[in-house]
Structures are given as structure tokens and as C-alpha cells.
Amino acid sequence: MRKSHLTNAPSNLKIPLQSAVVTPKLTSGLPKQVAEAAIMHGLPTTSLTAFVTAIATGAAESAAAIVGVTPAILTAAEAAVKQAYADAYRFVVSCNLRLT
């Protein structure tokens, strides 16, 4: 017996759902969480924009060279990035579980 095309519907929804949810959540959540962590660990506010931009674009080496950045700030930023990704994917994972 041939399978219906609807059988694949849940799988076909996963990628668009992921793109529609994760990208906006990362775009708003990651800079906010990195900024909060960096300020909490002593980053001067004058360095905040450059630091968040460097971290958000994956330029950790550039971030380390910014005035006022310490190893503790870099560690806090790394944890904030991980948390931002976890927050963004949490909803997608729960939806994927419901679709399977």
C-alpha cells in the first residue's frame, strides 16, 4: 500500500517552523542576554555595543581585544550565547515532539 503525502507533513513542517521561530528569538534574545551578562561581570558600557556585535557575529577574538573585556566577561558571554540558543530552540523542540 502506498503512503499518503500527509504522512510526511510533520517532517515537512519542522524546518519552516524552526526558521520562523529560532531566527527571531535569536535576533532579539542573544544580544540582550549577552549584554546583560557582560554588564553584570563588569564590562564598561562604552564597550557594550562593540562587544555584543563581536559576540553575536562569532568574532570571539575581536571581542577579547575590546577595552575592558576580561576572561570572566568572555566566559559569561559564552554562557549567555548558549542560553540564548537553548531558549530559542526550546519552543521548536516542544513543537517537534508534538508533531511526531
PyMOL commands that set and color helices and strands:
alter all, ss='L'
color gray80, all
select helices_A, chain A and resi 5-40+45-56+60-64+71-99
alter helices_A, ss='H'
color red, helices_A
deselect
rebuild
show_as cartoon
